[in-house]
Amino acid sequence: MSPFLSSYIKWINVYNHERPHDSLNDMTPAEFKQVA
């Protein structure tokens, strides 16, 4: 796997699962799941 592809996959994971989302009241998906 190329270094670019590896970095891209890591960023997609952070973007989708670890960063706060406006649509979730600025919570991460993990935080939102605990509250819901």
C-alpha angles and dihedrals in degrees: 000000000000120000089242093054092046091051091046093053091049091050092049089053092050092045094050102035114019110034122081115261125214090218090058095052091264093304126130115248089252092054091046091051091054092051096044 
